[in-house]
Amino acid sequence: MPSSMQATMIHGTPIYNMGVFDEATGTSSTSIPSNIEIKDSDTTMNTSMSLISQIMEMGFSKKSVELAVKQLTVYPMMPTPEQIVQWILEHPDICNNTIDPTDYNDPAELMAPTPSETVVATPHQKLSLQDAECDSEDNDSVDTSSDTVEGSSVQDHQFKYQTRKDFQTADQYAMYVRGLVCPGMIVRCCRDFEEIKQGDIGTVLKVDTEGLHDLNVQVDWQLHGNTYWVCFVHIELLEKPVDKLSTSSVASLESGGGGGGIISSQVVIGSQVRMRAAPRYKWGNIMRGSVGTVTAVNGKNVCVDFPQHPGWKGSINDIETVGTSAQGCTLLGLNSHSAPNASDLIEDWSRCIRSLSVSSNESTAKHLLDRSPNCWQSSSSTQGKHWIRLEMHENVLVHSLSITVSPSDHSHMPSLVVTRVGDSIGNLKEYSWISIKITDTTVALMTDVRQYYPWIEIVIKQCRNNGIQCKVHALNIVGRRKQTDLDLMLMNASFLACEYDNLSDSNQNLSMSSYADPKSSSSLSDPPCTVMVWGLNDKEQLGGLKGSKVKVPTFSQTISRLRPIHIAGGSKSLFIVSQDGKVYACGEGTNGRLGLGTSANVSVPRQVPVLHQYVVKKVAVHSGGKHALALTLDGKIFSWGEGEDGKLGHGNRLTMDKPKMIEALRSKKIRDIACGSSHSAAITSAGELYTWGLGEYGRLGHGDNATQLKPKLVAGLSGKRVIQVACGSRDAQTLALTEDGAVYSWGDGDFGKLGRGGSEGSSVPHEIERLSGIGVIQIECGAQFSLALTRTGEVWTWGKGDYYRLGHGSDQHVRKPQPIQGLRGRKVIHVAVGALHCLAVTDTGQVFAWGDNDHGQQGSGNTVVNKKPALVIGLDSVFVNRVACGSSHSIAWGLPQSPSEDEKKGPVPFATTKDPLGGTSLGIYDAEPT
C-alpha cells in the first residue's frame, strides 16, 4: 500500500495532495515545485498585447482576437496563436456580433437582473441567468442542488422568452429552446406538424437533448388529448414549470442516464447486484437472494452473471446494487460484501493515482486535482482526441471515479465520455459509455469496481454542439484496498444459502409441473422469450420504452411476456401475435391503424378486441403503410386502418378503426398475406394470387392501372403456384415467389427495383431471370428497393441505392439483383426491411443491419449510417432467429426451434418406467410400493 504522503506524477512533475494536512484550517492546496514561477501581471500583459498584434496581422479584427484571448486564457498560461485562430473560426456568430459576446463571460461576472427589468434571453444567456437566480435563491435558503436548467428560470413576470423571429437561423433558435425547455413547461406550437396545428398549447413531458432537429420534445397537447414528439423549432416557450424542483427530480429519476441518473450511475460493470423485491419479469432460477456481477451495461440493458444463470440479460430497473445487509449474508452472520469498511476506503487521490497525463495543455492538468477555480482545457483539431490517463497505485481498486463539468462551458462541455481500462496503455478495453446531459455537473464514470486495473483512460468522444475543445473542472476519485483471498471466500459464502433455496424452489416447481397443461403459456417446458427493440420511438411504438430514440437493443419485458410467434412493424406502429394466437398493437393510432377502435396513440401493447375469438397466425403491415391485414388459422382475412384507394378490400374507400373480415375472400382458404402502402395481396391454399387497392403504375398486375376496391385474381400467374408475395410503398412494385423458386415482379420500375435491368415498369408479372435457380426462400419490398434471401443464406438486393439501403457500400442504384458481399461466409436465415434500412439474422444468432440510421434503427449506439452490413451490438447473450422492421424501428427475438428429423425418430422419455394406460397422471400408482 502507498504511504500517507505520496506524489502523483503529472507529466514528470511531482504533485502532492496538501489538502489532507490542511483540513483543520479548512484550506486545500496542491504543492507546486519551487522551480515553477508565476508570471507577474506586467509580463502577462506584454505577452497578451504581442499575441493580439500577431493575430491581427493575419486579418482578424482586434475585437475578435481580444474576445478569443479572454475566453481561452487559463491562468497562468496564455493560449497559442493556433488556439486563438481556431476559436475565432469556431464562433463566427459571436465574432460577427450575431450573438452578444457577453454571453461567453464567466457567469459569476454577470449581474442578475433587477426586479423591474424585463429579461430577454439570448441563446447562451440562459446559463448566466441560471447562476444569477441560484445566487438569489441561495440567499433565501432555497435548495437549488438539483443542478438542472429547470431551476434556472427567473420569475414569470420578469422573463420574456424569445421566439423564432428573434433569431437569424433555425439552428440558433433550436439551440435556444434546447437550453431552456424542461418537463412541466407550457409551450405553444409555432408551426404545423402532422396533427399538431400552429397555436396549439401543451405541457412538456420529456426532453431529449441529443440532436438539434430531431423529434426531441414530448408534449401533452391540450386539444388533442394525446402526446406527440416535436422538434425544438416547432415550439415557443410560454411558462416555466409550476414546481421546478420537483419536476427536475422526477426527470432525474426517470432518466436513469449518465451522470445525473440515480439508477444507472450506481450500476456499472463489476457491481454486485440482486433482483429487486418485485421484479417485473423473472428468468430461470433467479430469485431475491441471488447476487451476481454486472458484466455489461448498455443504456438501460444490463448483463449479469448470477450463480444460477450466467449471462442473464434484462432491464436495469429490475436489479439493485447489494446494500449493507444482503440476504444470505445476514443469515450467516457475515458483514456485507458490497459495502467496504471505512478503513478500506482511500480518499486521498495521491494514494490512488501514481501518475496522470492528458492529451494536451499539460501545464493545466494539475487543476483536475487541486480543487482550484481553474480547469483543464484540452485543445484538438478534431473531436474525440481529448483524454485523461491514470496510472493507479498497485492493488488500489476504484470505489468511485467521476469528473466535474459545467453547463456554462457551452460547446466546451463534454457530452459523451468513454472509459477504458487495462493492464497497459496498449491493451485497453472499453469499460463504459456515458452520455452527459446538458444539466449534469458531476458525472459518475466507475463505481465499486471489483477488479484491479493498473491503467484507466477517460476519453471525451464528443462535446456539446460538436465543439472541438473541451473543459473538465475536476477529477474525483476514491480508492479501496484490494480484498484478500479470505475476503473473497467469505463474500462467496452467501451463495450457499441462496443456491440451496433456489434449487429447492426449482425442484418443487419441476415436480408440480410434471403434468402441467401443455397449452399453458406459463409452462416451464417453454423457454423464456427475449424480445429486443430499438430505433424511433416518438409514438411509443416500441411497446412501453421511454425516449424518442432508442439507439441500442433494449429488452422489452412487456412484449417478451406475450411470447410472440410473429411481429410486424408499420408506420410508427407495432403488431405482435402471441403464442396463443392473439393480436396486440401499440404506437400511433391515427385513422384507426391499430385496429383498437380508436385513433389515439397506445404506449403499451393492447389486445385487438375484434380478433380475440380467432387464432391469428400472421399480421401484415408495410413499414410505410397505414393499414393492416390479419390472417387466421382457418384461412380468413381481416383488414383495418386507412381505407383510401380501397386497399382494405371491402368494396369502398372507408377507413375502419376495427378489423373487419374481407367477405370477397370468405370462401377461399388463404395461406399468406402482404401489404404495401396503398395496395394489398393474398395467396390462397391453391396458390392463386389476389390483389386490390391502388392500381397506379400497374402494381396490381392486372394489365392496367385501374384501382380495385375488392380482391381480384392475378391472371398472369395462372398455372403457377404462388407461395409468397411482397408489396412495396409509394410508386410501388410487387414481387411473387412461386413453388418452383421463380421470382416475378411488376409495377413501377424506377431505379431498377423490378430487377430486370432498366427502369421500365410493367402491369403484368415477369420473371426476374437473375434469381432463377438460386433457391429463393424469402422476398421483401422496401421503399423503392427489393430483397431476396436464398436457401444457402445469401442476401440479394436491388433498386434505389441512396441511404445505402442496399448494403453494397455504395449509394448507386442497382437495376439487377446483386448479392451483398458483406454477408459472404455467413448463412442468413431471416431478413426484414424497413422504409430505408434492413436487418438480417444468421444461423449463429448474429444480427446485421445496414441503411439509414437517423433514428438509431441500426442498433449501433449512434446515428451514423451503415454502408455495409454491421453487427448489431448488445445481442451476444440473447437467442435470436427472427427480425422485424417498422418504418424506422427494429425488433429481434427468438422462436422455439423445431426438432430435427433425427430427434423426431429417437425414443420418447417417460416420467415413469412403465405407464401402460397413463395411470400415473390419475394418481393410480401413487400408493404402490417401490
N, C-alpha and C positions, 0 to 999 in steps of 0.2 A: 504493500500500500504506500502511496506517496505520503511524504511528511506533511505537516501542517503548513509549512512555508514552502511553496512551490513556485517556480517561474514558468509561465506559459510563453513559449517562443512564438512571436508574431513576425514572420519573415526575418528571422535571425535576431530580433530584438527581444530580450527577456522582459516580460511584463509581470509585475507582482500584483496580487489582489490585496491591496492595503485595506479594503473595506472590512475585512474580518477583524482588524485590530482597531477600527475607528467606530465600531458600533456604539461604544459607550458615549461618544461625543456626538453621535448622530450624523457623522460625516462618512463619506465614502470616496476613496481616491484610488488612482492607479499610479504606481511608481513608474516614472519615466527616467531613463538613464540621463545622467548629468551632461553627457556629450551632445544631447539634443537641445538646442536653444530655440526659444520662441522669438520670432521676428518682431521687432518693435514696429509701432504704427507708422513711423516715417518711411521705413524701408518698404513696408507693405503698400503704402500709398504710392510711392515712386514706382514700384513694380506694377501696380494696377494701372497707372497712367501710361506707362510704357506699353503695357499689353493692349490697352484700348487704342492707342495710336497705331499699333501694329495691325490690329484687325480692321481699323478704319481704312487703312491703305489698301485693303482688299476690296473696298467698295461698299462696306456696310455702314449704316448710319450710326452716329455716336450714341443715339438713344437706344438703339437695338443692342449695341455692344455693352453699354453700361448695364442694361437690364439683364443681359445674359451673365455678365460677371457677377452681378448681385445674386442671381439665382444659383450660380454654380460654386460660389466661394464657400469652401468648407474650412473653417479655421483649424490650423494655421496655414493651410495650403491654398495657393492660388490655382485656378483652373488653367489648363493648357490652351493654346490657340485653337487646337483641333476640337476640344470640347466646347469652346465658345461658338465656333462656326457651326458645329453640329446642333447646338441648342437653338441657334437662330433659325436654321433650316427646318428644325422640328416644330417651331412655334411661329409660323408666318402670320397667323391671325393676331397674335399678341404684338408682334413687331410692326404690323401694319395698322395697329390701332383698331382692329375689329373687335378685340376684347380688351377690357381695361387692364393695363399692366399691374395695377394694384391687386388684382385677383391672385397674383402669384406671390404676394408678400407673405411673410410669416404671419399666421393668424393672430399671434399674440400682439402684433404691431397695429392691428386694425381695431378701431374703436367700435363698440356696439352702438346701434342707432338709438337716438333719444326717443322717448315715447311719442313725441309729437311728429316724428319723421315717418314718412311712408317709404318703405324699403322696396326697391325693385332689384331683384337678384339677377345678377349676370351668370353665365354658365358655370363659372368656377367660384363665384362668391358664396355659394351655398355653404361651403365648408368653413369659411370665415364667419358666417352668421352662426353656424353651429357652435363654434368656440365662444363667440360673443355671448350667446344665450346661456351656454353652460356656465360661464363665469357668473352670469347674473343669477342663475338658479342655485349655484353653489353658495352664494351669499345668503340665500333664503333657506339654506339647509334642505334643498330638494335633491333627492338621489338621481343622479344622471349617469349612473355607472353602466347603463346598457350599451354605451358606445355605438349607438346607431343613429342614422340620419333622421329616424323618426323623432328623435329628441332634439332636432336642430331647428325646427320651425319657430319663428317668432310669433307673437300673438297675432290672431286673425286680423284685428283692427290695425295692426302695424304693417302687415305684409301683403303685398300685391304681387301675385305670380305673373310672370311674363307669358306671352302667347307666341304662336308661330310667327306672326308678322314682325315680332321684335328681333328676329334672327335672320341673318343673310342666307343661311343654308339649312337644309333639313338635318344635317349631321349635328350642327351646333344646337338646334332645338332638341334633338333626341338626347344629346349629352346632358342638356339642362334638365330635362324631365327625368332621365335615368338617375341623376344625382339627388333628386328631391322626392320622387314618388315612393310611397311606402304603404303597407297594408293599413286599411282603415281610412285612407284619404278619399275625399269626394272629388270625382273627376267628371269632365264633360267631353263627349266625343266631338272632335272638330273636323272630322272627315268621314264620309260614308264608308263603312267596311262591312261587307256581307250583310247580315240582317241589322247591324247597328247603324243608326242614322245620325247625321250631324245634329248636335243639340241634346242627344240622349244623356241622361245623368246616371251615374253609378258609383258604387263603392269598391275600392281596390281590395282584392282578397290576397293576391300573391304577386310577387315581383321577381322576375328572373333577369339579373343584371348582365348576363353574358350575351354579347352581341348587341348591335345598335339598332338594327332594323328587322329583328325577328319578332315573333309574337311573344312579347316579354311580360305583358301585364294582364293578369286575370281580373276581370271586373264583373261585379254583380249588377247588371243593368236594371234599373227600376221598372221600366216599361215592358221589359221582355220576360221577367221572371226567370231568367237564365243567366249563366255565367259565360262569358266569351273572352278569349285572349285577343289582345290588340297590340299594336306596335306603340312605341313611345311617341311617335309623331302623330298618332291618331287621337291623342287625348290632351286636354287642357286641365291644369291643376286648379281646383276651386277652394277646398277647405282641407285643413290638416286633420289627422285622426283625433277623435274626441279624447281618447285616453292613450297618449302616445307611448307611455312607458309600458303599459300592459300589452299594447299591440306589439311592440318590439319584442317583448318577452315571448309572446306566443309565436311570433315569426321565428325567433331564435330556436324555440323548442321544436317547431315543425321542420325547420330546415335540416337539422342534424348534420349540417355541412361543415366543411373545413374551417378551422379557426374559431368560428363563433358557435359551432354546434355543441350541444350538450352530450349527445349520444356518441356520434362518430369520433369526437375528439378524444374520447376515452377508449374506444375500441379500436386498436391498431394491431398490426402484425406482432405476434408474440404475447398479446394479452390473454390472461386466463379468464374464461367466461363460462357461464352456465345458462341454461334455459330460464326464461322468466317464469314466474309463478303460474301464469296462464297464457302460454304461447298460443298464437292464433293458428298454428299448424305444427303438428308433431310428425317426426320422421323416425322410423325404426324404433330402437330401444332408448332413445334419448329422453331422459326424464329430468325432473327438477334437480336431482342430486349430481348429475353428470357434469364434470368440469373438463373443459377442453382448451386447446391452444389455438388462437386465431392464426391461420396460415396465409390468408389473403383477404384484402379489403378492396372492394370495387364499388365506390359510391355507397349505396345502402345495401349492397350484397356482401356477404361475408362467407368465407370458407373456414371451417373449424375442424380440427382433429379431436373428436371425442373418443374415449376409450372403446365405446361400443360401436362407434360409427365414424371411422376416419374419413376425412374428406366431406363431412356434412356441409351442405350449402343452403343458405337461407337468408332471411331478412335480418338486418342489424337490429330491428325493433323487437325481435324475439329473443335476444340474448342480453345479458348484463355482465359487467365485469364482476368478478368474485369479490365480495365485501369482506368485512373483518370477522365474520362468523359463517363461513361457508358450511353448508350442510355436509355432514360426513366428518369434517374436522371437529365440529363440536362434539359429536358422538365419541370420538376417540380422545377427546381432551387435548387436542393439539392446537397450537397457535395458528392463526390464519396464514396461509401460504401466499396470499396475494398482497397483503399489506406488510411491508418490511418494517422492522423495528426502527425506531428513531435513530438508534446508533448506527444503523446500516446506511442511512442517507448521507450524502456528501453535498452540501450546499455551496461549498467554496469551489468556484469554477476553476481555480488554478490547480486544485487537486483532481479535477476531472479531465481537463484538456491539457495534453502535453504540448501541442503546437497548433497554431491557427494560421491559415493562409487564405488569401482571397484572389479573385480573378484580376482585379485592377485597383488602383488607388490604395496601395499597401499602407501608406502612411496614416490613413484614416481607419484602418481595420481595428485599431485599439478601441475605437468608440463602440464597437459591438459589445465590449465587456465592461467599459469603465463607468457606465451609468451616467454619462455626461449628457448635456442637452444636444450635443452634436451627434452625427450619424455617419455610417459608412455609405458612400455613394459610389456605385460602380458605373464605369463608362465602357460602352462597347459599340461597335458599328452595326451590329445586328442583335436581334432578340435571342434569348436563350444562352447567352455567353457569360452570364453572371453566376458566380459560385463562391461558396464558403466551404473550406475543407477543415475538418477537425481530426487531429490525431489524439486518441484517447489514452489516458494512463492505463497501464496494464491491470486487467481484471476489474475495471470500473464499468459497470453497466449503466445504461441510460434510464433513469427513473422518469425524467421528463425533459423534453427539449422543445423549445419554442422560439419564435422570433417576434419582435415588436415592429409593427409598421404603422404608418399614419395616413389616413384618408386625405389629409391636407397636402400630401405629396403629389396628388393628381396622377399624371401619367408616369411618375416615378415610383408609384406604389405597386409592389408585386401583386399579380393576380393568379398566378399558377406556380406552385413550388413542387419540385420533385426531390425526395430524399433518397440517397443511395448509400449503401453500406457494404463493407467487405474487409478482407484481411489485408488488402494492399490497394494502392491507387489504381493499379492496372487491372484489378479484379473486383470491381464494384458492381453491385446489382441493385435494381430499383426496390426500394422499401415501401414508399407510399407516394401518391399524388394528392396534393392538397389544393383545392380551389379556394381562393381567398375572396370573400365578399367585400364590397366597397365600404362596408361599415366596420369591418374587423380591425382590431388593433393588436391583439395577441393571437398568434396562430400556432396551435399545437402541432408539432411535427412527429414526435415519438413519445410514447407513454408506456411505462412499465415493461421495458424490453427485457426479455429473459436470456438473450444470447449476447455474448461479448463481441463487439465489433471494434477492431482497432482503428478503422477509418470510417468517417461519416462525411458525406458531401451533400451540401444543400444547394440545389441548382434552381435559380429563378428562371423558369422557362418563358414567362410572359409577364408583362407589366400592363397596367391599365391603358386603354386606348392605344395599344401596340407601341408604347414608349420603349426606347432602346437604352435608356438609363434607368437605374433603379436605386432606391434608398432603403436601407434596413437600419432601424434605430437601435436595436439591441438584440443580443443573443442570450437566451435564458436557459440554463442547464442545471439540473440536479442529478447527481450520480447516485449509485448504490453499490455497496460491496457485493461482489460476486458470491453466490451461495456455495457452500461446500457440498461434497457428496452426501454428507449426512443430512443437510438441509433438504436436498432434493429427494432423498429417500423418505423423509418424513412428509414432504409435500405430496408425494405419490401415494402415501398410505391412505389418504382419503378416498381413493378409488375403490378400496377393498369393500367397504360397506355399500357404496353406490353400485358397484358391479353386481354384488350379490342380490341387492334389492331389485335391480333391473332384470337380472337373469331370472329371478323368481317370478316377477311380473310377466316376463316374456313367456316362460314355460306355462304359466297359468293361462295366458291368452291363447297359446297354441292348443292346449288341451281343450279349452272351451270352444275353439273354432274348428275342431276336427270335423264337425258335421254342420258347419256354417252354411247358410243359404248361398249357393254358388252365384245367384243373381244379385246378391248384396254387393253394393259398391264399396262397402267398408270391410269386406273380407280380407283377411291377412294374406290370402294367396295372391291378391292383386298387388303388384309392385306399385310404390308411390309414383305419381306422375309429377314431373317437374316441367313447368312452363316458364320460359324466359321471354321477356318482351323488351323492346326498346324502340326509339325513334320519336316521331312527332306525337305529342300528347295534348295538344291545345284544346281538344274537345273531350279529353279523358278517355280516348279510345283504347288506352292500354289497360283498362279494367280496374281502375281504382288507384293507380300510381299518381303521385303528385309531381308537378312541374310540367312546363310546356314542352320540354325536350328531355328525353332520357337517352343519353349518348352511349351507355354501356348496357349489355344484357342484365336485366334485373328480374329476380324471381317474383312471380305473381302468385301469391297464395290463393287469391280468390279464384283465378282461372284453374290453377292446379287442382283445387278441391273438386272441380267439375269432372275431372278425369276425361279430358276431351279426346274424341276419336277423329274430329275434324275441326279445323279453324280456318276462317276466311276473313280477309281484311278488305274493306271497301274504302270509299272516300271518307276518311276520318271516322270510320266505324269498324266494329269488330263483331264477328259472329262465332259462337262456339257451339258445337254439337257434343253433348256429354255422352258418357258411356251408356247411359240408359236411353239415348235417342231423343233427348230434349234439346231445344234450341235456346240459347241465351245471347243477348245483344247488349252492346254498350257503345258510347260515343255520341256523335252528332245525330240528332233525330229529325232534322229538317225534312219536310214533306213525307214524314212517316217512314223514313227509310229503315228504321229499326224494327218495324212491324209490331210495336208495342201499343198501338192505339193512340199515340201522342206524337207531337213534333218536338218535344222537349229533349234536351241532351240528357244522357244517362251515364253516370260516372262508374257505377258498379254493374257488372253483367246481370241482366234481368231476364227471366224466362219469358219467351214469346207465348202468350196465353192461348192463342187460337190453335197452335200446333201441339198443345200438351197431350191431346188424346191420340196422337200419332207417334210412331217411332221413326224419327228422321235420320237419314244416313249421310246427307250432304246438304250444305248451303252454298249456293253460287252467288258471287258478287264480284264485280270488276273493281280493281284498285282505283279506278277513276269514276266508278258508277254510283248511281244514287237509287238503284232498285236492286232487288234480290229475289232469288228463287230458292225453294226448299224442295228436296226430293225425299219422299218417304220410302220405307222399306217395302211397301207393297206397290211402288211404282207410280205414285200420284205426285203432281207438281202443284205447289202453291207459289204465288207471287205477291209482292207488295212494294211500296215506295212510289217514286215519281212515275207517273203514267204517260208522260209526254211521248209522242210517236207510237203509242200503242205497244210499248215494249213489255207491258205486263201480260198481254195476250188475252185480254177479256173482251175484245171487240170494241174497245173505246179508248179514250185518252185520259181517263180519270186517274187521279192519284189516290192511292189507298194506304192507310196507316196501319192496316192489319192484313195478315195473309189471307188470300182467297184462292181456292182451287181453280185451276185453268180447266174449264169444262170441255174445251175442244179436244183435250188430250185425256179425258177421263177414261175412255175405252182402251187407251194404249197403256202398256206397261213400260214405263220409262226407266232406263238404266243409267243415264248420265245427263247433266245439265251444264250450261255455261251462260255467263252474262258478259256483254260489252257495256259501254257507257250508254248506248242508245239502241241496242238490239239484244235478242236472247236466242237460245238454241236448246234443243233437247234431242236425245237419241233414244229410240225405242229398243226393246229387247230383240227385235228382229233386225237391228242395225240400220233402221231408217232415220234420217236426219230431218228435223223440222226447225225452221227459223221464223222469227217475226220481229216487228219493230221498224225502225227507220231503214228505208231501202236505199238511201243515197249512196252513190259510188258502187252499187251492186253488192253490198256487203251481205245481203241475204242469200245470194247465189241462185236466184230465180230467173236470171237472164234479163233483168230490168232493174230500174231504180225505184220501183214502187214500194211504198210503205205498206206493211201488213199488220193489221190490228189483231189478227189471230194466227196461230201456228200454221205454217204451210210447208208441205213436203218439198225437199230439195231434189228435184227430178234428175239433176245432173249426176247424182251419186246412186241412182237406182241400180241395183245389181251388185253394189259394193257394200259390204258390211262395215258400217262406221262404228268404232268403239270409243272414240274420244273426240271432243270438239273444244275449240277455244275461240273467244271473241275479243276483238280489240276495242280501243276507245277513239273518240273524236272521228277523224277521217279514217274509219276503221277497216280492218281486214278480218277475215275469218279463216281458221285452219281446221282441218278434219283429218283424223288418223283412222285408217281402215285396218281390218283384221290381218291383212297380208303385209302390214308395215308401211304402206304408202301414205304420204302426207300430201294433202290437197290444200290449195289456197285460192282465195278470191276476195274481191272488194277493192279498196283503194290501193294503188301501187306506189304511191310516193315513197321516196327514199329506198325503194327496193324491198319493202317489207313483205312482199309476196314471195320473194326468194327465187325468182326465175330470171333475174337479170333485168336491167332497165327499170323504168318507173311506170310502165303501163298497168292500168287496172284491169279488172275482169269481173263480169257479173255472173259468171258460171265457174264451177270448180275446175282447176287444172293441177296436175301433179307437179310437185317440186322434185325434179329429177335428181338434184344434188343429194337428196336424202334417201334416194332409192337404195334398198338393200343394206342399210347400215343398222337396222334394228331399232327404230324409234319406238320408245315406250311412253313418252310424255311430251305434250306440246303446250305452249303457253304464249299468250299475246300481251305485250305491254303497251305503252304509249308510243306508237309508231315503230315498234320493233317486234320481232318474234324470236322464239326459242324452242329448241328440241333437245330431249335427253335420250340417249341410246341405251340399249341393253348392256353395253360394255362400260357404261359410266361416263361417256363423253358428252359434253355440252356444246351445242351448236347455236350460234346466234346470227341474226341478220336484220337489216333495216336501218333506222336512223341512229347515228353514232354519237351525237353530242351528249354531254354529261358522262361520257364513257360508259353508257349503259350496256354496250355490247361486250365489254370485258376484254377487248383486244389490245388495250393500251393506246388506242388512238380514238379520236373523235370523228373519224371519217365514216361516212355511210357505207354499208356493206350490202350489196344487192343480191348476193347468193350466200347460202349458209356456209359459215366457216367455224371450225372447232376452236374453242378457247384454249390457247396453248398454255395459259397459266394453270390449267387444271389437269394437264397431261400427267400421267402416272398415278392419278387418284381416281377411284371409282365413285362417281356421284350416284346416289340412289334416289334423290328427290330434289326438285328445284321449285322456286317460286319467283314471281315477278311483281314488282310494284309499278308505280307510274314511271319512275326513272331509275329504279335500282333492282338488283337481283340477289337472290340467296341460293346457295347450293349446299347440301349436306352429303358427306361421303359415307362410305360403309364403316369407317372408323369413328364416326360421330363428330367429325370436324365440320364446322360451318364456315363457308367462304362467302364474301359479299363484294359487290362492285357496283359502280354507277354513282348516282347523285348521293350526296351526304349532307345536304343543307341542314337537316334536322336530326342528325346523328343516327340515321337509319342503317348505317354500316356497322354500328356497334363498336367503333374503334376508339371511343372516348373523346373524339373531336369532330369537326365538320369538314375535314379535308377529303376531297373526292378520291375514291379508289379507281385508278385507271385500269387495273387488272384485279382479278380475284385476290382478296386479302383475308387472312384468317380473322374471324370474329373473336375478340378477347372475352375471357371470363366464362367460357363454357367447358373448360377442361374436365371438371368433375361432374358434369351433367350428361345423362344419357339422352342423345338427340338422334332422331332418324326422320323427323319431319320439320319442314319450314313453311312459313306463310308470310305474305306481304300485304299491307294495305297501301294506300296512296303514298305515305311516307313513313310507315311504321312496319316493324318486323317482329316475327314470332318464331320461336324454336321450341320443340318439345319432343317427347318420345312416345311412340306407340309400342305396346307389348309385341315382341317378336313372335311370329308364328313358329311352331315346332318344325324341325326339319323332317324330311321323309324318314330318315333313319330313326329319329326319335319316335315317330309315329309307329314304327314296326317293333319297337322294343317292348319289354314286359311292363305291365301296369302295376305299380306298387299298391298294396292294400294296407290299411291301418292294422289289420289283424292277420294271423297266419291262415285262418280259414273263416269264411263267412259265406256259406253257400246261398243263403236266401236273404242276405242283408240284415240278419238279425241283430248285429251289433248296433245299428242305428236305432233299433227299437228297444234296446236295453235287455234283450233276452239272455245274453251271455254274461251279464254283469255279476250274477250270483254264482256262476260256475267256478269250481276250484281250478287253480292253475296247475 
